[in-house]
Amino acid sequence: MKKLELHWQILIGMLFGILFGFAMTYPEWGPQFVQDWISPFGTIFVKLLKLIAIPLILASLIKGISDLQDISKFKNIGLRTIAIYIVTTVIAITIGLILVNLMKPGDGISEDTITKLTETYATDSGVTSKLEEANRQKDSGPLQFLVDMVPDNAFRAVSDNSLMLQVIFFTIFLGISMLLIGEKAARPLKEFFDSLNEVVLKMVDLIMLTAPIAVFALLANVVVSSGDPDLLYALLKYSGVVVLGLMLMIVFYSLVVSVFVKYNPIKFLSKISPAQLLAFSTSSSAATLPVTMERVEEHIGVDKEVSSFVLPVGATINMDGTSLYQGVAAVFISQALGFDLTLGGQLTIILTALLASIGSAAVPGAGMVMLVIVLESIGFPPDKLAIGLALIFAVDRPLDMLRTVVNVTGDAMVSMLVAKSVGKLGEPVEKKWNDHLDEVTHKDD
């Protein structure tokens, strides 16, 4: 009997997780049972993915650079990657602004709902922490993101997943330096990182064996910890606008893959679906990065020297889904609270959301921090910021899950586009977790 494909296993795990979560909301002891006995399995899974994210970036990026015969190729890959990410982010924000202006979801929010949402969430620790973090980022200079990109301690950088840009900077610096000392001198270090790359990829395969159970646990916990159903229903129109925008971005990616890469878009979505489903379950581009890299390399055929740069950079600076959500959320909050937003203000949203996405961390909830920066850039009253965040906080978690799917899909699309443009999109070679099992298993004759 043929083994069920991984994405179907994950989908089944998600479905059972949602059903089990809903079932556990009825008994009084249910939510606590899920948090005590089910949720930890999902937490461990996410930790394992984050555990290998930095070693994977180090090993794969150094391998990609050290395999280059011509250093100018890396410059071409880098410039194309950044340019395409900027273009897709601007398109995402524009789609969001067009939809929210056409559908006007904020006009349907009653004063009673605003009052109830404010009372429920304005003093929530989640909202206040986002405001504090946004104020910290706002007080930094315009080029602070460049300063933050350069580590002063390489070992501290690789010990913190939130410093991924610093890790990428150090790794590129190390890889280029290896090229410049010549093949003979660099060979021992290159062989070490080549071997480390193989080991980390095998770790990804092993971790993915537990993915169906993990997404069951993650989704069950999301369901039992969701907010007031009445408040969620009140924000249905706003959520619908965001979801429609995110779906249009998936359509846009599929068109790009079809027209420019000459690759079947249905096949593209099928191949990266395990990464998309994990992005949905974890709400983290960084945690999903090892799986995204494995899918585009082994299942689509993107060369490692492209994927090892494009995907880690994308997980950090390419947040199309998050940027689209910010455009919708900023205008929705302005509509609901009667703040007059001009055309100039909406153009400011595009620019600010683009810049904010570069410096934002690839972790759950980062979009809310970016939203505060966007709202302040259009002159939104500071005393109403907490109310504005409270308006959308109830549905932020499910929307965060969906926009992370778009972020990851965009990363995969750009890696294919860049690979195609530099002649590095070939036939995939799939590796399985037990490829070398017979070498370490001794059977008696």
Kinemage of the C-alpha trace (Angstrom):
@kinemage 1
@onewidth
@group {chain A} dominant
@subgroup {mainchain}
@vectorlist {calphas} color= white
{ca met a 1} P 0.000 0.000 0.000
{ca lys a 2} L 1.363 3.404 -1.036
{ca lys a 3} L 2.249 5.691 1.840
{ca leu a 4} L 0.113 8.825 2.153
{ca glu a 5} L 1.880 11.983 0.910
{ca leu a 6} L 3.220 14.243 3.668
{ca his a 7} L 0.918 17.174 2.893
{ca trp a 8} L -2.135 14.884 3.220
{ca gln a 9} L -0.839 13.583 6.552
{ca ile a 10} L -0.400 17.172 7.773
{ca leu a 11} L -3.867 18.175 6.528
{ca ile a 12} L -5.437 15.245 8.374
{ca gly a 13} L -3.523 16.243 11.519
{ca met a 14} L -4.779 19.837 11.166
{ca leu a 15} L -8.385 18.713 10.654
{ca phe a 16} L -8.355 16.424 13.696
{ca gly a 17} L -6.625 19.159 15.708
{ca ile a 18} L -9.372 21.672 14.905
{ca leu a 19} L -12.160 19.164 15.647
{ca phe a 20} L -10.500 18.038 18.871
{ca gly a 21} L -9.951 21.676 19.902
{ca phe a 22} L -13.619 22.504 19.380
{ca ala a 23} L -14.639 19.386 21.315
{ca met a 24} L -12.402 20.439 24.209
{ca thr a 25} L -14.053 23.868 24.474
{ca tyr a 26} L -17.241 22.271 25.860
{ca pro a 27} L -16.045 20.552 29.074
{ca glu a 28} L -14.807 22.971 31.719
{ca trp a 29} L -11.538 21.071 32.078
{ca gly a 30} L -10.987 20.840 28.283
{ca pro a 31} L -8.866 23.950 27.538
{ca gln a 32} L -6.556 23.262 30.484
{ca phe a 33} L -6.176 19.618 29.396
{ca val a 34} L -5.126 20.729 25.887
{ca gln a 35} L -2.621 23.246 27.254
{ca asp a 36} L -1.129 20.750 29.723
{ca trp a 37} L -1.084 17.520 27.702
{ca ile a 38} L -1.451 18.363 23.981
{ca ser a 39} L 0.104 21.778 23.353
{ca pro a 40} L 3.650 20.796 24.534
{ca phe a 41} L 4.067 18.439 21.544
{ca gly a 42} L 3.470 21.338 19.152
{ca thr a 43} L 5.827 23.570 21.134
{ca ile a 44} L 8.602 20.949 20.990
{ca phe a 45} L 8.155 20.619 17.215
{ca val a 46} L 8.470 24.382 16.667
{ca lys a 47} L 11.531 24.456 18.940
{ca leu a 48} L 13.157 21.682 16.907
{ca leu a 49} L 12.605 23.604 13.668
{ca lys a 50} L 14.039 26.777 15.208
{ca leu a 51} L 16.918 24.736 16.633
{ca ile a 52} L 18.187 23.845 13.161
{ca ala a 53} L 17.338 27.140 11.378
{ca ile a 54} L 20.665 28.867 12.141
{ca pro a 55} L 22.897 25.805 11.454
{ca leu a 56} L 21.005 25.313 8.184
{ca ile a 57} L 21.590 28.908 7.084
{ca leu a 58} L 25.281 28.701 8.010
{ca ala a 59} L 25.883 25.387 6.282
{ca ser a 60} L 23.765 25.846 3.163
{ca leu a 61} L 24.763 29.460 2.457
{ca ile a 62} L 28.475 28.770 2.888
{ca lys a 63} L 28.126 25.673 0.673
{ca gly a 64} L 26.285 27.712 -1.956
{ca ile a 65} L 28.878 30.489 -1.998
{ca ser a 66} L 31.909 28.193 -1.848
{ca asp a 67} L 30.562 26.168 -4.805
{ca leu a 68} L 30.456 29.296 -6.983
{ca gln a 69} L 32.995 29.412 -9.782
{ca asp a 70} L 32.282 33.082 -10.483
{ca ile a 71} L 31.772 35.514 -7.564
{ca ser a 72} L 29.867 37.937 -9.837
{ca lys a 73} L 27.024 35.368 -9.970
{ca phe a 74} L 26.400 35.907 -6.263
{ca lys a 75} L 26.080 39.665 -6.834
{ca asn a 76} L 23.507 38.999 -9.580
{ca ile a 77} L 21.538 36.671 -7.300
{ca gly a 78} L 21.604 39.204 -4.454
{ca leu a 79} L 20.490 42.213 -6.500
{ca arg a 80} L 17.706 40.297 -8.252
{ca thr a 81} L 16.457 38.866 -4.968
{ca ile a 82} L 16.190 42.237 -3.203
{ca ala a 83} L 14.602 43.917 -6.253
{ca ile a 84} L 11.947 41.201 -6.674
{ca tyr a 85} L 11.140 41.188 -2.942
{ca ile a 86} L 10.588 44.963 -3.006
{ca val a 87} L 8.309 44.715 -6.059
{ca thr a 88} L 6.174 41.880 -4.598
{ca thr a 89} L 5.818 43.726 -1.270
{ca val a 90} L 4.617 46.912 -3.003
{ca ile a 91} L 2.127 44.842 -5.049
{ca ala a 92} L 0.847 43.154 -1.859
{ca ile a 93} L 0.293 46.451 -0.020
{ca thr a 94} L -1.408 47.966 -3.073
{ca ile a 95} L -3.797 45.001 -3.370
{ca gly a 96} L -4.673 45.373 0.319
{ca leu a 97} L -5.347 49.108 0.021
{ca ile a 98} L -7.525 48.699 -3.089
{ca leu a 99} L -9.660 46.011 -1.414
{ca val a 100} L -10.115 47.847 1.902
{ca asn a 101} L -11.102 51.074 0.116
{ca leu a 102} L -13.604 49.261 -2.088
{ca met a 103} L -15.197 47.127 0.646
{ca lys a 104} L -14.929 49.578 3.594
{ca pro a 105} L -15.090 46.977 6.416
{ca gly a 106} L -14.577 49.626 9.110
{ca asp a 107} L -17.861 51.380 8.291
{ca gly a 108} L -19.859 48.430 9.624
{ca ile a 109} L -18.360 48.359 13.136
{ca ser a 110} L -20.795 49.674 15.760
{ca glu a 111} L -19.862 51.850 18.724
{ca asp a 112} L -20.868 49.036 21.087
{ca thr a 113} L -18.474 46.619 19.380
{ca ile a 114} L -15.644 49.177 19.503
{ca thr a 115} L -16.297 49.727 23.213
{ca lys a 116} L -16.399 45.993 23.949
{ca leu a 117} L -13.228 45.301 21.961
{ca thr a 118} L -11.450 48.182 23.694
{ca glu a 119} L -12.469 46.988 27.163
{ca thr a 120} L -11.411 43.424 26.344
{ca tyr a 121} L -8.063 43.999 24.624
{ca ala a 122} L -6.731 47.579 25.052
{ca thr a 123} L -4.953 46.701 28.318
{ca asp a 124} L -4.011 43.187 27.182
{ca ser a 125} L -0.308 42.420 27.654
{ca gly a 126} L -0.109 41.402 23.987
{ca val a 127} L -1.235 44.874 22.864
{ca thr a 128} L 0.875 46.842 25.335
{ca ser a 129} L 4.034 44.863 24.532
{ca lys a 130} L 3.559 45.569 20.804
{ca leu a 131} L 3.234 49.296 21.526
{ca glu a 132} L 6.415 49.272 23.611
{ca glu a 133} L 8.404 47.406 20.940
{ca ala a 134} L 7.133 49.760 18.215
{ca asn a 135} L 8.200 52.795 20.265
{ca arg a 136} L 11.656 51.295 20.667
{ca gln a 137} L 11.977 50.761 16.898
{ca lys a 138} L 10.556 54.221 16.119
{ca asp a 139} L 13.158 55.952 18.281
{ca ser a 140} L 16.029 54.442 16.270
{ca gly a 141} L 17.576 56.259 13.285
{ca pro a 142} L 16.627 55.745 9.600
{ca leu a 143} L 19.691 53.575 8.913
{ca gln a 144} L 19.444 51.591 12.142
{ca phe a 145} L 18.423 48.461 10.223
{ca leu a 146} L 21.828 48.560 8.455
{ca val a 147} L 23.593 48.935 11.794
{ca asp a 148} L 21.564 46.056 13.236
{ca met a 149} L 22.528 43.881 10.265
{ca val a 150} L 26.224 43.848 11.238
{ca pro a 151} L 26.984 41.709 14.333
{ca asp a 152} L 29.653 42.667 16.860
{ca asn a 153} L 29.811 39.096 18.114
{ca ala a 154} L 29.346 36.225 15.660
{ca phe a 155} L 28.735 33.661 18.410
{ca arg a 156} L 26.000 35.767 20.003
{ca ala a 157} L 24.369 36.265 16.583
{ca val a 158} L 24.196 32.538 15.847
{ca ser a 159} L 22.731 31.890 19.297
{ca asp a 160} L 19.661 34.077 18.695
{ca asn a 161} L 17.073 33.268 16.001
{ca ser a 162} L 15.839 36.861 15.972
{ca leu a 163} L 19.236 38.001 14.646
{ca met a 164} L 18.895 36.152 11.343
{ca leu a 165} L 20.062 39.109 9.225
{ca gln a 166} L 23.255 39.239 11.287
{ca val a 167} L 23.796 35.523 10.712
{ca ile a 168} L 23.284 35.981 6.959
{ca phe a 169} L 25.754 38.908 6.899
{ca phe a 170} L 28.411 36.942 8.800
{ca thr a 171} L 27.864 33.817 6.687
{ca ile a 172} L 28.168 35.702 3.380
{ca phe a 173} L 31.305 37.444 4.687
{ca leu a 174} L 32.791 34.092 5.713
{ca gly a 175} L 31.821 32.385 2.438
{ca ile a 176} L 33.312 35.117 0.243
{ca ser a 177} L 36.497 35.119 2.341
{ca met a 178} L 36.750 31.344 1.837
{ca leu a 179} L 36.591 31.869 -1.936
{ca leu a 180} L 39.331 34.503 -1.806
{ca ile a 181} L 41.882 32.344 0.059
{ca gly a 182} L 41.866 29.747 -2.710
{ca glu a 183} L 40.437 26.247 -3.014
{ca lys a 184} L 43.343 24.424 -1.338
{ca ala a 185} L 43.326 26.500 1.853
{ca ala a 186} L 39.517 26.563 2.062
{ca arg a 187} L 39.004 22.834 1.417
{ca pro a 188} L 38.967 21.621 5.095
{ca leu a 189} L 36.415 24.265 6.099
{ca lys a 190} L 34.342 23.662 2.956
{ca glu a 191} L 34.234 19.913 3.624
{ca phe a 192} L 33.122 20.591 7.196
{ca phe a 193} L 30.212 22.808 6.098
{ca asp a 194} L 29.272 20.424 3.266
{ca ser a 195} L 29.018 17.619 5.807
{ca leu a 196} L 27.133 19.836 8.284
{ca asn a 197} L 24.670 20.738 5.526
{ca glu a 198} L 23.920 17.049 4.858
{ca val a 199} L 23.456 16.374 8.572
{ca val a 200} L 21.086 19.311 9.092
{ca leu a 201} L 19.001 18.336 6.058
{ca lys a 202} L 18.699 14.836 7.526
{ca met a 203} L 17.530 16.437 10.783
{ca val a 204} L 14.807 18.226 8.788
{ca asp a 205} L 13.649 14.860 7.381
{ca leu a 206} L 13.527 13.326 10.869
{ca ile a 207} L 11.663 16.276 12.397
{ca met a 208} L 9.104 16.192 9.575
{ca leu a 209} L 8.169 12.627 10.522
{ca thr a 210} L 6.406 14.127 13.555
{ca ala a 211} L 4.729 16.985 11.629
{ca pro a 212} L 1.173 15.498 11.506
{ca ile a 213} L 1.123 15.013 15.304
{ca ala a 214} L 2.659 18.446 15.865
{ca val a 215} L 0.125 20.352 13.752
{ca phe a 216} L -2.669 18.455 15.534
{ca ala a 217} L -1.326 19.811 18.836
{ca leu a 218} L -0.735 23.345 17.499
{ca leu a 219} L -4.207 23.697 15.961
{ca ala a 220} L -5.993 22.202 18.978
{ca asn a 221} L -4.279 24.794 21.187
{ca val a 222} L -5.183 27.661 18.822
{ca val a 223} L -8.869 26.657 18.890
{ca val a 224} L -9.190 26.340 22.676
{ca ser a 225} L -7.364 29.631 23.277
{ca ser a 226} L -9.359 31.668 20.729
{ca gly a 227} L -11.255 34.720 21.918
{ca asp a 228} L -14.937 35.627 22.343
{ca pro a 229} L -16.911 34.193 19.345
{ca asp a 230} L -19.204 37.249 19.261
{ca leu a 231} L -16.229 39.594 18.858
{ca leu a 232} L -14.743 37.349 16.189
{ca tyr a 233} L -18.020 37.493 14.289
{ca ala a 234} L -18.099 41.306 14.497
{ca leu a 235} L -14.720 41.393 12.736
{ca leu a 236} L -15.771 38.936 10.033
{ca lys a 237} L -15.931 41.560 7.256
{ca tyr a 238} L -12.464 42.901 8.096
{ca ser a 239} L -11.093 39.353 8.222
{ca gly a 240} L -12.753 38.589 4.895
{ca val a 241} L -10.987 41.519 3.209
{ca val a 242} L -7.602 40.356 4.528
{ca val a 243} L -8.242 36.738 3.481
{ca leu a 244} L -9.374 37.818 -0.012
{ca gly a 245} L -6.206 39.884 -0.412
{ca leu a 246} L -4.042 36.966 0.707
{ca met a 247} L -5.784 34.654 -1.771
{ca leu a 248} L -5.144 37.150 -4.568
{ca met a 249} L -1.437 37.120 -3.653
{ca ile a 250} L -1.383 33.309 -4.028
{ca val a 251} L -3.010 33.751 -7.460
{ca phe a 252} L -0.368 36.376 -8.323
{ca tyr a 253} L 2.460 34.017 -7.316
{ca ser a 254} L 0.926 31.230 -9.376
{ca leu a 255} L 0.737 33.504 -12.427
{ca val a 256} L 4.392 34.521 -12.028
{ca val a 257} L 5.444 30.863 -11.729
{ca ser a 258} L 3.412 29.984 -14.818
{ca val a 259} L 4.367 32.941 -17.053
{ca phe a 260} L 7.984 33.670 -16.093
{ca val a 261} L 9.267 30.357 -14.708
{ca lys a 262} L 7.241 28.200 -17.147
{ca tyr a 263} L 6.345 25.843 -14.281
{ca asn a 264} L 2.926 24.335 -13.603
{ca pro a 265} L 1.419 26.486 -10.790
{ca ile a 266} L -0.694 23.608 -9.452
{ca lys a 267} L 2.441 21.474 -9.217
{ca phe a 268} L 4.265 24.396 -7.549
{ca leu a 269} L 1.599 24.748 -4.841
{ca ser a 270} L 1.497 20.975 -4.362
{ca lys a 271} L 5.267 20.718 -3.918
{ca ile a 272} L 5.493 23.476 -1.303
{ca ser a 273} L 2.238 22.582 0.494
{ca pro a 274} L 3.992 20.970 3.520
{ca ala a 275} L 5.854 24.266 4.083
{ca gln a 276} L 2.601 26.225 3.670
{ca leu a 277} L 0.774 24.006 6.154
{ca leu a 278} L 3.585 24.351 8.695
{ca ala a 279} L 3.612 28.112 8.169
{ca phe a 280} L -0.111 28.106 8.937
{ca ser a 281} L 0.372 25.997 12.055
{ca thr a 282} L 3.407 27.836 13.475
{ca ser a 283} L 2.781 31.441 12.274
{ca ser a 284} L 6.550 31.736 11.817
{ca ser a 285} L 8.521 32.076 8.579
{ca ala a 286} L 11.722 31.442 10.533
{ca ala a 287} L 10.485 28.170 12.034
{ca thr a 288} L 9.243 27.040 8.610
{ca leu a 289} L 12.526 27.991 6.848
{ca pro a 290} L 14.204 24.535 7.069
{ca val a 291} L 11.151 22.912 5.474
{ca thr a 292} L 10.815 25.634 2.809
{ca met a 293} L 14.451 25.105 1.804
{ca glu a 294} L 14.021 21.347 1.677
{ca arg a 295} L 10.901 21.614 -0.515
{ca val a 296} L 12.285 24.043 -3.111
{ca glu a 297} L 15.630 22.233 -3.379
{ca glu a 298} L 14.620 18.570 -3.296
{ca his a 299} L 11.105 18.773 -4.749
{ca ile a 300} L 11.218 21.717 -7.183
{ca gly a 301} L 14.875 21.735 -8.242
{ca val a 302} L 16.149 25.156 -7.156
{ca asp a 303} L 19.946 25.047 -6.877
{ca lys a 304} L 21.372 25.381 -3.361
{ca glu a 305} L 23.476 28.437 -4.210
{ca val a 306} L 20.211 30.274 -4.992
{ca ser a 307} L 17.908 28.861 -2.298
{ca ser a 308} L 20.528 29.210 0.463
{ca phe a 309} L 20.559 32.989 -0.051
{ca val a 310} L 17.061 33.816 -1.318
{ca leu a 311} L 15.062 31.907 1.319
{ca pro a 312} L 16.834 33.031 4.547
{ca val a 313} L 16.772 36.634 3.297
{ca gly a 314} L 13.116 36.219 2.344
{ca ala a 315} L 12.201 34.821 5.761
{ca thr a 316} L 13.592 38.040 7.238
{ca ile a 317} L 12.661 40.848 4.839
{ca asn a 318} L 9.953 39.468 2.525
{ca met a 319} L 6.619 39.754 4.319
{ca asp a 320} L 4.070 40.186 1.545
{ca gly a 321} L 1.208 38.728 3.561
{ca thr a 322} L 2.075 40.804 6.609
{ca ser a 323} L 2.466 43.998 4.542
{ca leu a 324} L -0.904 43.448 2.833
{ca tyr a 325} L -2.520 42.928 6.243
{ca gln a 326} L -0.987 46.185 7.498
{ca gly a 327} L -2.454 48.155 4.630
{ca val a 328} L -5.906 46.684 5.281
{ca ala a 329} L -5.634 47.019 9.074
{ca ala a 330} L -4.439 50.642 8.997
{ca val a 331} L -7.315 51.760 6.771
{ca phe a 332} L -9.850 49.591 8.657
{ca ile a 333} L -8.854 51.140 12.007
{ca ser a 334} L -9.032 54.623 10.451
{ca gln a 335} L -12.519 53.902 9.069
{ca ala a 336} L -13.796 52.439 12.352
{ca leu a 337} L -12.476 55.282 14.522
{ca gly a 338} L -13.369 58.101 12.101
{ca phe a 339} L -9.795 59.108 11.247
{ca asp a 340} L -9.682 60.884 7.870
{ca leu a 341} L -7.097 59.137 5.674
{ca thr a 342} L -5.996 61.015 2.546
{ca leu a 343} L -4.464 59.606 -0.655
{ca gly a 344} L -1.099 60.924 0.545
{ca gly a 345} L -1.582 59.010 3.800
{ca gln a 346} L -2.246 55.804 1.888
{ca leu a 347} L 0.900 56.302 -0.219
{ca thr a 348} L 2.754 56.764 3.073
{ca ile a 349} L 1.366 53.400 4.212
{ca ile a 350} L 2.924 51.713 1.149
{ca leu a 351} L 6.363 53.228 1.824
{ca thr a 352} L 6.333 52.707 5.598
{ca ala a 353} L 5.051 49.132 5.413
{ca leu a 354} L 7.757 48.335 2.854
{ca leu a 355} L 10.525 49.733 5.078
{ca ala a 356} L 9.070 48.205 8.247
{ca ser a 357} L 8.997 44.725 6.676
{ca ile a 358} L 12.785 44.802 6.198
{ca gly a 359} L 13.561 45.224 9.865
{ca ser a 360} L 10.789 43.069 11.281
{ca ala a 361} L 11.445 39.708 12.901
{ca ala a 362} L 10.078 36.559 11.226
{ca val a 363} L 8.135 35.516 14.342
{ca pro a 364} L 4.467 35.422 15.417
{ca gly a 365} L 3.031 38.854 16.211
{ca ala a 366} L 5.700 40.906 14.406
{ca gly a 367} L 3.000 42.297 12.106
{ca met a 368} L 1.320 44.105 15.012
{ca val a 369} L 4.562 45.921 15.823
{ca met a 370} L 4.919 46.947 12.183
{ca leu a 371} L 1.290 48.129 12.179
{ca val a 372} L 1.942 50.580 15.032
{ca ile a 373} L 4.845 52.073 13.043
{ca val a 374} L 2.598 52.353 9.950
{ca leu a 375} L -0.227 54.021 11.936
{ca glu a 376} L 2.155 56.545 13.484
{ca ser a 377} L 3.568 57.390 10.046
{ca ile a 378} L 0.110 58.579 8.850
{ca gly a 379} L -0.409 60.774 11.920
{ca phe a 380} L -2.845 58.493 13.742
{ca pro a 381} L -3.622 59.938 17.220
{ca pro a 382} L -1.205 58.332 19.747
{ca asp a 383} L -3.911 58.134 22.429
{ca lys a 384} L -6.002 55.921 20.127
{ca leu a 385} L -3.251 53.477 19.153
{ca ala a 386} L -4.161 50.992 21.884
{ca ile a 387} L -7.826 51.170 20.835
{ca gly a 388} L -6.825 50.614 17.207
{ca leu a 389} L -4.822 47.505 18.047
{ca ala a 390} L -7.597 46.253 20.331
{ca leu a 391} L -9.995 46.404 17.356
{ca ile a 392} L -8.052 43.765 15.421
{ca phe a 393} L -6.354 41.838 18.233
{ca ala a 394} L -9.161 39.276 18.541
{ca val a 395} L -8.566 37.945 15.015
{ca asp a 396} L -4.831 38.619 14.771
{ca arg a 397} L -3.762 35.047 15.525
{ca pro a 398} L -5.783 33.290 12.770
{ca leu a 399} L -4.903 36.047 10.279
{ca asp a 400} L -1.244 35.777 11.325
{ca met a 401} L -1.381 32.083 10.436
{ca leu a 402} L -2.780 32.859 6.986
{ca arg a 403} L -0.416 35.701 6.154
{ca thr a 404} L 2.579 33.552 7.122
{ca val a 405} L 1.437 31.074 4.446
{ca val a 406} L 1.609 33.901 1.895
{ca asn a 407} L 5.034 35.002 3.171
{ca val a 408} L 6.449 31.489 2.744
{ca thr a 409} L 4.796 30.997 -0.666
{ca gly a 410} L 6.291 34.303 -1.830
{ca asp a 411} L 9.752 33.222 -0.684
{ca ala a 412} L 9.454 29.965 -2.653
{ca met a 413} L 8.195 31.782 -5.764
{ca val a 414} L 11.067 34.293 -5.692
{ca ser a 415} L 13.634 31.504 -5.262
{ca met a 416} L 12.253 29.838 -8.413
{ca leu a 417} L 12.196 33.127 -10.337
{ca val a 418} L 15.788 33.984 -9.395
{ca ala a 419} L 16.972 30.415 -10.088
{ca lys a 420} L 15.325 30.459 -13.528
{ca ser a 421} L 16.893 33.833 -14.375
{ca val a 422} L 20.442 32.620 -13.601
{ca gly a 423} L 20.032 29.124 -15.061
{ca lys a 424} L 19.935 27.352 -11.690
{ca leu a 425} L 16.529 25.646 -11.865
{ca gly a 426} L 17.043 21.959 -12.620
{ca glu a 427} L 15.610 18.532 -11.908
{ca pro a 428} L 14.885 17.880 -8.213
{ca val a 429} L 16.602 15.045 -6.370
{ca glu a 430} L 14.482 13.949 -3.417
{ca lys a 431} L 16.181 12.588 -0.306
{ca lys a 432} L 14.452 10.471 2.324
{ca trp a 433} L 15.217 10.119 6.012
{ca asn a 434} L 16.170 6.429 5.623
{ca asp a 435} L 18.357 6.689 2.488
{ca his a 436} L 21.451 5.464 4.352
{ca leu a 437} L 19.720 3.382 7.000
{ca asp a 438} L 21.090 0.120 5.604
{ca glu a 439} L 24.640 1.431 6.090
{ca val a 440} L 24.158 1.685 9.861
{ca thr a 441} L 21.905 -1.340 10.288
{ca his a 442} L 23.737 -4.633 10.640
{ca lys a 443} L 21.760 -7.781 10.021
{ca asp a 444} L 22.940 -11.238 10.909
{ca asp a 445} L 23.432 -13.524 7.878
